[in-house]
């Protein structure tokens, strides 16, 4: 066992003395050491319940004959970090989480791991770490929040941002906004719609690294405590059979993720995280394949913000496995892939039924014939431009309009709230990419302001930043190359006509190649606005191949 390096032999006598200082008994030292990576903290609503999940995992590990050892991982609440310098830190924490977890696991020679994440960068960061460390590993998340209720309708965090936009537009009173404040986030858990956190927890289940229900069982349900105990027991079974992440996180498993992603209508951020996780697992995911998969994968779910259903509804309808069972009816999945259950994908899903065809559409009656996400390309986005097409109204799937150009999020929001943006406009927010921001902020505030002003069905937004899973409408993010490295988005001028054609996967500015070349000759690089200690040292840079953020200060030079 790995832990023999710190437990057995005369040379390890000093190590044993330190375990003795920790209070471990001889009996505990004779068992496998199972690291439990707990992301518990008291600032993230999705993580405030992870202490209970951690205790349940510990019990499961001990029941199955292991010695559980808890150590922490950090997590940022993107909602609390939104709208100020904190959002520049959010994406780069993914690498911090992966790096620090790898350090802890390797330094202390754990035999197996149980990862307990829940929110946006925490889930992919720990999946990246699992791929690097490659000891038997099971994931169990904290689960989604229950939806709130205002005026007899279910609501979520995106409703809160849009309420603020409505207040700014004079369409909602301060008293009504306060009612939203008190009701839209009623429990602990990751935000209740198909936003990034829940998208990635569902992807963990599809990937085969989490047990059934990991992506959908609400945080407040006792069923999740039972799931955590089973995760602790299951990791001991994986250790006994020497089943490792490298056996599970294969190319076919990631292709399954992309397929289910399209059916669920997940966050556009999955297109940022899945390739990074795959890269750590030795699998290269070219984003060109996303459109190929989308073309043959129907969109079966319209979860908030795309529609009126929430994670609790998906759970009651049969969860992720029920979606996968629908997809299997047309042979869209690789069903021979092994998972942490000890069974194959096909074995896992064969007896799972779709219990609500309004929440999970049958494969022959989808919301859309294509998947929920599209990758656009053109002279604005030679590499990528990502849009959650399942959340775009039909009249905006093809759109032409004049560019309204802003070099930061704050200037765009000021113009939107000031009434300077009118129906038909295309808001362009640039210098918000990994290097230009730095940190690639989410653009939920601008999209919420547009929706709040009643422009969500008539104004598009393009950015080299990224979009939250809570964003809806014709919001195209992750435009690459970004403005800070001279990408074409830096060359757009006020009033240029932008042409968006989502069905044909194109994003262009109506300017000749010759004119763009002239503009490029005049373009001057801008220094990133790095004002804080950590951001002076590091920035997240996503390559054109979307291999993930690279924490390397030299990339800023």
C-alpha positions as CSV (number, residue, x, y, z in Angstrom):
1,X,0.0,0.0,0.0
2,X,1.1,3.6,-0.6
3,X,0.7,4.3,3.1
4,X,3.4,1.7,3.9
5,X,5.9,4.4,3.0
6,X,4.8,6.3,6.1
7,X,3.9,3.4,8.4
8,X,6.1,0.4,8.1
9,X,9.8,-0.3,8.7
10,X,12.5,1.1,11.0
11,X,13.1,4.1,8.7
12,X,9.4,5.0,9.3
13,X,9.6,5.0,13.1
14,X,9.7,8.8,13.2
15,X,6.6,8.8,10.9
16,X,4.8,6.5,13.3
17,X,5.7,8.7,16.2
18,X,3.9,11.6,14.5
19,X,0.9,9.4,13.8
20,X,1.1,8.6,17.5
21,X,0.9,12.4,18.2
22,X,-2.2,12.5,16.2
23,X,-3.8,9.9,18.4
24,X,-3.9,7.0,15.9
25,X,-4.0,3.5,17.4
26,X,-2.0,0.6,16.2
27,X,-5.2,-0.9,14.9
28,X,-5.9,2.2,12.8
29,X,-2.3,2.2,11.4
30,X,-2.7,-1.4,10.2
31,X,-5.6,-0.3,7.9
32,X,-5.5,1.6,4.6
33,X,-5.2,5.4,5.0
34,X,-8.1,7.0,3.1
35,X,-7.8,10.7,2.6
36,X,-11.1,12.6,2.7
37,X,-10.8,15.9,0.9
38,X,-13.4,18.1,2.6
39,X,-14.3,21.4,1.1
40,X,-16.3,22.5,4.1
41,X,-16.4,26.2,4.9
42,X,-18.7,28.8,6.4
43,X,-18.8,31.3,3.5
44,X,-20.1,29.2,0.6
45,X,-23.8,28.1,0.9
46,X,-23.0,25.0,-1.1
47,X,-20.4,24.0,1.4
48,X,-21.9,24.8,4.7
49,X,-23.3,21.3,5.0
50,X,-20.1,19.5,4.0
51,X,-19.1,18.9,7.6
52,X,-22.1,16.4,7.8
53,X,-21.2,14.8,4.5
54,X,-17.6,14.5,5.7
55,X,-18.7,12.7,9.0
56,X,-20.9,10.4,7.0
57,X,-18.0,9.5,4.6
58,X,-15.7,8.9,7.6
59,X,-18.2,6.5,9.0
60,X,-18.5,4.7,5.7
61,X,-14.8,4.3,5.3
62,X,-14.4,3.0,8.9
63,X,-17.3,0.6,8.5
64,X,-15.6,-0.9,5.5
65,X,-12.2,-1.3,7.2
66,X,-10.3,1.8,6.4
67,X,-8.8,4.6,8.4
68,X,-10.3,8.0,7.4
69,X,-8.1,11.1,7.5
70,X,-9.7,14.5,6.7
71,X,-7.8,17.4,5.1
72,X,-9.3,20.6,3.5
73,X,-9.7,22.1,0.1
74,X,-10.7,25.7,-0.5
75,X,-13.8,26.9,-2.4
76,X,-15.1,30.3,-3.6
77,X,-18.7,31.3,-3.8
78,X,-19.0,32.8,-7.3
79,X,-22.2,34.6,-6.3
80,X,-20.6,36.4,-3.4
81,X,-17.5,37.0,-5.5
82,X,-19.5,38.6,-8.3
83,X,-19.3,42.2,-9.3
84,X,-16.0,43.2,-7.7
85,X,-12.3,42.2,-7.8
86,X,-13.2,38.9,-6.1
87,X,-14.4,37.4,-9.4
88,X,-10.9,37.8,-10.8
89,X,-9.8,35.1,-8.3
90,X,-12.6,32.6,-9.0
91,X,-11.3,30.7,-12.0
92,X,-7.7,30.5,-10.8
93,X,-8.8,28.7,-7.6
94,X,-9.4,25.7,-9.8
95,X,-5.7,25.2,-10.2
96,X,-5.0,26.1,-6.6
97,X,-7.4,23.4,-5.5
98,X,-5.9,20.8,-7.9
99,X,-2.3,21.7,-6.9
100,X,-2.8,21.8,-3.2
101,X,-4.8,18.5,-3.1
102,X,-2.1,16.8,-5.2
103,X,0.5,18.1,-2.7
104,X,-1.4,16.8,0.3
105,X,-2.2,13.4,-1.2
106,X,1.3,12.7,-2.4
107,X,3.1,14.1,0.6
108,X,1.1,11.8,3.0
109,X,0.9,8.7,0.8
110,X,-2.8,8.0,1.0
111,X,-4.0,4.7,-0.3
112,X,-7.4,6.0,-1.6
113,X,-9.4,9.3,-1.6
114,X,-12.9,10.5,-1.2
115,X,-13.4,14.0,-2.7
116,X,-16.2,16.1,-1.2
117,X,-16.7,19.2,-3.4
118,X,-19.8,21.1,-4.4
119,X,-19.3,24.4,-6.2
120,X,-18.1,25.8,-9.5
121,X,-14.3,25.5,-9.5
122,X,-14.1,23.1,-6.6
123,X,-15.6,20.2,-8.5
124,X,-13.3,20.4,-11.6
125,X,-10.3,21.2,-9.4
126,X,-10.7,18.0,-7.5
127,X,-11.4,16.0,-10.6
128,X,-8.1,17.3,-12.0
129,X,-6.4,16.3,-8.8
130,X,-7.9,12.9,-8.9
131,X,-6.6,12.3,-12.4
132,X,-3.1,13.4,-11.3
133,X,-2.9,11.4,-8.1
134,X,-4.6,8.3,-9.6
135,X,-5.4,6.3,-6.5
136,X,-8.8,4.7,-6.0
137,X,-11.2,7.7,-5.6
138,X,-14.9,8.4,-5.2
139,X,-16.7,11.7,-5.4
140,X,-19.7,12.7,-3.3
141,X,-20.8,16.3,-3.5
142,X,-22.9,18.4,-1.1
143,X,-25.9,18.5,-3.4
144,X,-28.1,21.3,-4.9
145,X,-30.2,23.8,-3.0
146,X,-34.0,23.6,-3.1
147,X,-35.7,26.2,-5.3
148,X,-37.2,29.3,-3.6
149,X,-40.7,30.4,-4.2
150,X,-41.9,33.9,-5.0
151,X,-45.5,34.7,-6.2
152,X,-46.2,31.0,-6.4
153,X,-43.4,30.3,-8.8
154,X,-40.1,28.5,-8.2
155,X,-37.1,30.9,-8.2
156,X,-33.3,30.7,-7.9
157,X,-30.2,32.9,-7.7
158,X,-30.5,34.0,-11.3
159,X,-33.9,35.4,-10.4
160,X,-32.2,37.5,-7.8
161,X,-29.8,39.1,-10.2
162,X,-32.6,39.8,-12.6
163,X,-34.7,41.3,-9.9
164,X,-31.9,43.8,-9.3
165,X,-31.9,44.6,-13.0
166,X,-35.7,45.1,-12.9
167,X,-35.3,47.5,-9.9
168,X,-32.7,49.5,-11.8
169,X,-35.1,49.7,-14.7
170,X,-37.9,51.0,-12.5
171,X,-39.9,47.8,-12.9
172,X,-39.7,46.4,-9.4
173,X,-39.9,48.0,-6.0
174,X,-37.2,47.8,-3.3
175,X,-39.6,46.0,-1.1
176,X,-40.2,43.3,-3.8
177,X,-36.4,42.9,-4.2
178,X,-36.1,42.3,-0.5
179,X,-38.8,39.6,-0.8
180,X,-36.6,37.9,-3.4
181,X,-33.6,38.3,-1.1
182,X,-35.4,36.4,1.6
183,X,-36.9,33.7,-0.5
184,X,-34.9,32.7,-3.6
185,X,-32.1,30.8,-1.7
186,X,-34.0,29.0,1.0
187,X,-31.5,26.2,1.9
188,X,-27.9,25.2,1.9
189,X,-26.5,23.7,-1.3
190,X,-25.3,24.6,-4.8
191,X,-27.7,27.1,-6.5
192,X,-30.9,25.3,-7.6
193,X,-30.8,25.5,-11.4
194,X,-28.5,23.9,-14.0
195,X,-25.7,26.3,-13.3
196,X,-22.0,25.5,-13.3
197,X,-21.8,23.7,-9.9
198,X,-24.7,21.4,-10.6
199,X,-23.6,20.9,-14.2
200,X,-20.2,19.7,-13.0
201,X,-21.7,17.5,-10.3
202,X,-23.8,15.9,-12.9
203,X,-20.8,15.5,-15.2
204,X,-19.0,13.7,-12.3
205,X,-21.8,11.2,-12.2
206,X,-21.7,10.7,-15.9
207,X,-17.9,10.4,-15.9
208,X,-18.3,7.5,-13.6
209,X,-16.5,9.1,-10.6
210,X,-19.7,9.6,-8.5
211,X,-22.5,7.3,-7.3
212,X,-26.1,7.5,-8.6
213,X,-27.7,10.7,-7.4
214,X,-24.5,12.6,-6.8
215,X,-25.5,15.4,-9.2
216,X,-29.2,15.7,-8.2
217,X,-30.1,14.6,-4.6
218,X,-30.9,17.9,-2.8
219,X,-28.4,19.0,-0.1
220,X,-31.0,18.9,2.7
221,X,-32.2,15.4,2.0
222,X,-31.1,12.6,4.4
223,X,-30.6,10.5,1.3
224,X,-27.4,12.5,0.6
225,X,-26.0,11.5,4.0
226,X,-26.7,7.9,3.1
227,X,-25.0,8.5,-0.3
228,X,-22.0,9.8,1.6
229,X,-21.8,6.7,3.7
230,X,-22.0,4.5,0.6
231,X,-19.2,6.6,-1.0
232,X,-17.0,5.8,2.0
233,X,-17.7,2.1,1.7
234,X,-17.4,2.1,-2.0
235,X,-13.9,3.5,-2.0
236,X,-12.7,0.6,0.0
237,X,-14.1,-1.7,-2.6
238,X,-12.3,0.2,-5.3
239,X,-9.1,-0.1,-3.3
240,X,-9.5,-3.8,-2.9
241,X,-10.0,-4.2,-6.7
242,X,-7.4,-1.6,-7.6
243,X,-9.8,0.4,-9.7
244,X,-8.3,3.9,-10.3
245,X,-9.4,7.1,-12.0
246,X,-7.2,6.2,-15.0
247,X,-9.5,3.2,-15.5
248,X,-12.6,5.3,-15.4
249,X,-11.7,8.7,-16.8
250,X,-11.1,7.5,-20.4
251,X,-11.7,9.2,-23.8
252,X,-15.1,7.4,-24.1
253,X,-16.1,8.6,-20.6
254,X,-15.4,12.2,-21.6
255,X,-17.4,11.8,-24.8
256,X,-20.3,10.5,-22.7
257,X,-19.9,13.6,-20.6
258,X,-20.2,15.9,-23.7
259,X,-23.2,13.9,-24.9
260,X,-25.1,14.1,-21.6
261,X,-24.0,17.8,-21.3
262,X,-25.9,18.5,-24.5
263,X,-29.0,16.6,-23.4
264,X,-29.1,18.3,-20.0
265,X,-28.4,21.8,-21.3
266,X,-25.5,22.4,-18.9
267,X,-23.5,25.5,-18.2
268,X,-21.1,26.8,-20.9
269,X,-18.4,26.5,-18.3
270,X,-18.4,22.8,-18.8
271,X,-16.6,23.5,-22.1
272,X,-13.9,25.2,-20.0
273,X,-13.6,22.5,-17.4
274,X,-14.1,19.2,-19.2
275,X,-11.1,19.7,-21.5
276,X,-8.9,20.7,-18.5
277,X,-9.9,17.6,-16.6
278,X,-9.4,15.4,-19.6
279,X,-6.0,16.9,-20.2
280,X,-4.9,15.8,-16.7
281,X,-6.2,12.3,-17.4
282,X,-4.1,12.2,-20.6
283,X,-7.1,12.7,-22.9
284,X,-7.2,15.6,-25.4
285,X,-10.7,17.0,-26.1
286,X,-10.8,19.2,-29.2
287,X,-13.8,21.5,-28.9
288,X,-14.5,21.0,-32.6
289,X,-16.1,17.7,-31.5
290,X,-18.7,19.5,-29.4
291,X,-20.7,20.5,-32.4
292,X,-20.5,17.0,-33.9
293,X,-21.9,15.6,-30.7
294,X,-24.5,18.4,-30.4
295,X,-25.7,17.7,-33.9
296,X,-26.8,14.2,-33.1
297,X,-27.8,14.7,-29.4
298,X,-31.2,16.0,-28.7
299,X,-31.7,18.5,-25.8
300,X,-34.0,16.7,-23.3
301,X,-34.1,19.1,-20.3
302,X,-34.9,22.8,-19.9
303,X,-33.8,23.4,-16.3
304,X,-33.5,26.9,-14.9
305,X,-32.5,29.3,-16.3
306,X,-33.5,27.8,-19.6
307,X,-36.9,26.7,-18.3
308,X,-39.1,26.4,-15.3
309,X,-37.7,23.2,-13.8
310,X,-35.0,22.8,-11.1
311,X,-32.5,20.2,-9.9
312,X,-35.0,18.9,-7.4
313,X,-37.4,18.2,-10.3
314,X,-34.7,16.4,-12.2
315,X,-33.9,14.3,-9.2
316,X,-37.6,13.3,-8.8
317,X,-37.8,12.5,-12.5
318,X,-35.0,9.9,-12.2
319,X,-31.9,12.0,-12.2
320,X,-28.9,11.8,-14.5
321,X,-29.2,8.1,-15.0
322,X,-32.8,8.6,-16.4
323,X,-31.4,11.1,-18.9
324,X,-28.7,8.6,-19.9
325,X,-31.2,5.8,-20.3
326,X,-33.1,8.0,-22.8
327,X,-29.9,8.6,-24.7
328,X,-29.1,4.9,-24.7
329,X,-32.3,4.2,-26.7
330,X,-30.6,5.7,-29.7
331,X,-27.1,4.3,-28.9
332,X,-25.6,7.7,-28.1
333,X,-23.5,6.5,-25.2
334,X,-20.5,4.3,-24.7
335,X,-22.1,1.8,-22.3
336,X,-19.1,-0.4,-21.7
337,X,-17.2,2.1,-19.5
338,X,-16.5,1.1,-15.9
339,X,-17.6,3.4,-13.1
340,X,-17.0,3.7,-9.3
341,X,-20.2,1.6,-8.8
342,X,-18.1,-1.4,-9.9
343,X,-20.5,-1.7,-12.8
344,X,-20.5,-0.4,-16.4
345,X,-22.5,2.6,-17.6
346,X,-24.9,0.2,-19.3
347,X,-25.5,-1.8,-16.2
348,X,-26.0,1.3,-14.1
349,X,-28.7,2.8,-16.3
350,X,-30.6,-0.2,-17.7
351,X,-33.4,-0.3,-15.2
352,X,-33.8,3.4,-14.5
353,X,-37.0,4.9,-15.7
354,X,-38.0,8.4,-16.7
355,X,-40.6,9.3,-14.1
356,X,-41.6,12.7,-15.5
357,X,-41.5,13.3,-19.3
358,X,-42.2,17.0,-18.8
359,X,-38.9,17.4,-16.9
360,X,-36.9,14.8,-19.0
361,X,-38.3,14.7,-22.5
362,X,-38.4,11.3,-24.1
363,X,-35.7,10.9,-26.8
364,X,-38.4,11.0,-29.5
365,X,-39.9,14.3,-28.2
366,X,-37.0,16.6,-27.3
367,X,-37.0,20.3,-26.7
368,X,-34.5,20.6,-29.5
369,X,-33.0,18.2,-32.0
370,X,-29.6,19.6,-31.2
371,X,-27.7,19.7,-27.9
372,X,-27.9,22.5,-25.4
373,X,-24.5,24.0,-26.2
374,X,-23.0,25.3,-29.4
375,X,-19.4,26.3,-30.3
376,X,-19.4,29.2,-32.7
377,X,-16.5,30.2,-35.0
378,X,-15.8,33.1,-37.4
379,X,-13.7,36.1,-37.9
380,X,-14.5,37.3,-34.3
381,X,-13.8,33.8,-32.8
382,X,-11.3,31.8,-34.8
383,X,-10.9,29.3,-32.0
384,X,-14.1,29.3,-29.9
385,X,-17.2,31.2,-28.9
386,X,-19.5,29.2,-26.6
387,X,-23.3,29.7,-26.3
388,X,-25.9,27.9,-24.3
389,X,-28.3,27.6,-27.2
390,X,-31.0,25.9,-25.2
391,X,-31.5,29.2,-23.3
392,X,-31.7,31.4,-26.4
393,X,-35.2,32.4,-27.6
394,X,-35.9,31.4,-31.2
395,X,-35.9,35.0,-32.5
396,X,-32.3,35.5,-31.3
397,X,-30.9,32.3,-32.8
398,X,-30.0,34.4,-35.9
399,X,-29.3,38.1,-35.2
400,X,-27.6,41.0,-36.8
401,X,-27.0,44.3,-35.0
402,X,-24.5,47.1,-34.3
403,X,-21.7,46.6,-31.9
404,X,-21.7,48.5,-28.7
405,X,-18.1,48.1,-27.5
406,X,-16.8,48.2,-23.9
407,X,-13.4,47.4,-22.5
408,X,-14.6,46.1,-19.1
409,X,-17.7,44.8,-17.5
410,X,-18.4,47.9,-15.4
411,X,-18.6,50.2,-18.3
412,X,-21.1,47.9,-20.1
413,X,-23.3,47.6,-17.0
414,X,-23.4,51.4,-16.6
415,X,-24.5,51.8,-20.3
416,X,-27.1,49.1,-19.9
417,X,-28.6,50.5,-16.8
418,X,-28.4,54.0,-18.2
419,X,-30.6,53.1,-21.1
420,X,-27.9,53.5,-23.7
421,X,-28.5,50.0,-25.0
422,X,-31.5,49.5,-27.3
423,X,-33.2,46.5,-29.0
424,X,-31.1,45.0,-31.7
425,X,-27.7,46.0,-30.2
426,X,-24.9,43.6,-29.7
427,X,-23.0,44.4,-26.5
428,X,-19.3,43.5,-26.8
429,X,-17.3,43.2,-23.6
430,X,-13.6,42.6,-24.0
431,X,-10.3,42.6,-22.1
432,X,-12.1,40.3,-19.6
433,X,-10.3,37.1,-20.7
434,X,-7.9,35.0,-18.7
435,X,-5.0,37.3,-19.3
436,X,-6.8,40.5,-20.0
437,X,-9.0,40.5,-16.8
438,X,-7.0,38.9,-15.5
439,X,-8.9,35.9,-14.3
440,X,-11.8,35.6,-16.9
441,X,-14.6,36.9,-14.8
442,X,-18.2,35.6,-15.3
443,X,-20.5,38.0,-17.0
444,X,-23.7,37.3,-15.0
445,X,-24.1,40.9,-14.0
446,X,-24.3,42.3,-17.5
447,X,-26.7,39.5,-18.7
448,X,-28.9,40.0,-15.7
449,X,-28.9,43.8,-16.3
450,X,-30.0,43.2,-19.9
451,X,-32.8,40.8,-18.8
452,X,-33.8,43.2,-16.0
453,X,-34.2,46.0,-18.6
454,X,-36.5,43.9,-20.6
455,X,-33.9,43.4,-23.4
456,X,-33.2,39.7,-23.0
457,X,-35.1,38.8,-26.1
458,X,-33.6,41.5,-28.3
459,X,-30.0,42.3,-27.3
460,X,-27.0,39.9,-27.7
461,X,-23.8,39.9,-25.7
462,X,-20.3,38.8,-26.8
463,X,-17.3,38.6,-24.5
464,X,-13.9,37.1,-24.1
465,X,-14.8,36.6,-20.5
466,X,-17.1,33.7,-19.5
467,X,-20.7,33.2,-18.7
468,X,-22.3,31.7,-15.6
469,X,-24.6,28.7,-16.0
470,X,-27.2,31.2,-14.7
471,X,-26.9,33.3,-17.9
472,X,-29.6,33.1,-20.6
473,X,-30.3,34.7,-23.9
474,X,-27.9,35.2,-26.8
475,X,-24.9,35.4,-24.6
476,X,-21.7,34.2,-26.3
477,X,-18.6,33.8,-24.1
478,X,-15.2,32.2,-24.0
479,X,-14.4,34.1,-27.3
480,X,-10.9,33.0,-28.2
481,X,-8.3,34.4,-28.9
482,X,-9.0,37.0,-26.3
483,X,-8.5,40.7,-26.8
484,X,-5.5,40.9,-24.5
485,X,-3.4,38.8,-27.0
486,X,-4.7,40.6,-30.0
487,X,-7.7,38.4,-30.8
488,X,-10.1,39.8,-33.4
489,X,-12.6,40.8,-30.7
490,X,-10.1,43.6,-29.9
491,X,-10.5,45.0,-33.4
492,X,-14.3,45.5,-33.3
493,X,-15.3,49.1,-33.5
494,X,-18.4,50.9,-32.3
495,X,-21.2,50.4,-34.8
496,X,-19.7,47.4,-36.7
497,X,-22.4,45.0,-37.7
498,X,-22.2,41.7,-35.8
499,X,-23.7,38.6,-37.4
500,X,-24.7,35.8,-35.1
501,X,-25.9,32.5,-36.7
502,X,-26.2,29.9,-34.0
503,X,-27.8,27.1,-36.1
504,X,-24.8,27.4,-38.5
505,X,-22.3,27.8,-35.7
506,X,-21.0,31.2,-36.9
507,X,-20.0,34.5,-35.3
508,X,-18.7,37.3,-37.5
509,X,-18.2,41.0,-37.8
510,X,-19.2,42.4,-41.2
511,X,-15.8,43.8,-41.9
512,X,-13.4,42.7,-44.7
513,X,-10.2,40.8,-43.9
514,X,-8.2,43.7,-45.3
515,X,-9.8,46.1,-42.9
516,X,-9.3,43.8,-40.0
517,X,-5.6,43.5,-41.0
518,X,-5.3,47.3,-41.0
519,X,-6.8,47.5,-37.6
520,X,-4.5,44.8,-36.3
521,X,-1.5,46.8,-37.4
522,X,-2.7,49.8,-35.3
523,X,-3.6,47.7,-32.3
524,X,-1.5,48.1,-29.1
525,X,-1.4,45.6,-26.3
526,X,-2.7,46.7,-22.9
527,X,-1.3,45.9,-19.5
528,X,-3.5,43.6,-17.5
529,X,-5.0,45.4,-14.5
530,X,-3.4,43.4,-11.8
531,X,-3.8,45.2,-8.5
532,X,-3.7,42.5,-5.9
533,X,-0.9,40.3,-4.5
534,X,-2.0,37.0,-5.9
535,X,-3.0,38.4,-9.3
536,X,0.3,40.1,-9.6
537,X,2.0,36.7,-9.5
538,X,-0.4,34.5,-11.4
539,X,-3.2,34.7,-14.0
540,X,-5.2,32.0,-15.6
541,X,-4.5,31.6,-19.3
542,X,-6.8,29.3,-21.3
543,X,-5.0,28.2,-24.5
544,X,-6.8,28.0,-27.8
545,X,-7.0,24.3,-27.3
546,X,-8.8,24.9,-24.0
547,X,-6.3,22.8,-22.0
548,X,-7.1,24.6,-18.9
549,X,-5.8,27.5,-16.9
550,X,-2.0,27.7,-16.6
551,X,-0.7,29.5,-13.5
552,X,2.3,31.1,-15.0
553,X,3.3,34.7,-14.5
554,X,5.4,34.6,-17.6
555,X,2.2,34.3,-19.6
556,X,1.4,37.9,-18.7
557,X,4.6,39.3,-20.2
